[in-house]
Amino acid sequence: MAQTIYNVSQVNAYIKNIFEHDYALRRIYVRGEVSNCKYSGPGHIYFSLKDETGLINCVMFAGKRASGLKFQL
């Protein structure tokens, strides 16, 4: 059986589509501890959200959200 191989852009588009069209995911809030926070030159913020048993790698892209923070992660 042939295996389909997707590129990164295709996977990102697929995941974005899921979040945009799933009612529950559009309204999700996540609570966790911020760790491994790194600010990039262009203004992106890379960090992890973690709790006792899980970890989510995150990025906040430069723009309104990242530049609009009233605190430093």
N, C-alpha and C positions, 0 to 999 in steps of 0.2 A: 504494500500500500504506500503511495507517495505521500510525503509529509509536506505540508505547506509551511513555508518560511516567510515571516512578515518582517518588514523593516520597522525601525523605531517609530517613525512618523505614523505608520499604519496602526501600531499598537496604541500610541498616544491618542490618535483620532478616535479609535474605538472606545477607549476608556472615557474620553471627554464626552462622547456621544451617550454613553451609559449614564454618566452623572447628569448631563443636561436633560435627559428624557425620563429618568426614573424619579417619580414623585418623592419618594422617601429620601433618596440621595441628594436631591436639590435642597433639602431642608435639614441636612445633617450638621450637627455640631459635635466637635470632638474635644474632650478634656484630657490633658496630659501635661507632663513636664517637658519643657523645652530643653533639648541638649544638643551638643555638637553644632552650635550656631556659628555660621561663617557668612560674612558679608563679602560679596564679590565687587570688583571694580565697577561694572555697569549698574550696580545697585540691587542685584538679586540677593535674596537672603536664603541660605540653605540651612536646614535644621532638621532635627528629629523630634517627634512627639512620642513620649513613652509613658507607660504605667508599669505596674508590677510585673506583668507578663507579656506585654506587647510593645511593638515599635513601628512607627510609620515615618518613613523618610519624606521630607516635605521641601518645597521650594515656594517662595513668595517672589514673584517676578517684579522687577522694577516697574514703577508706574504709580498709579493712584494709591494702591493698597500699601506697598512697601514704603513709599515716600510719605504717606499720610500717617504712619505710626507715630503716636505721641510718646513712645517709650522705645528703649533699645532692648531687643531680645537677648 
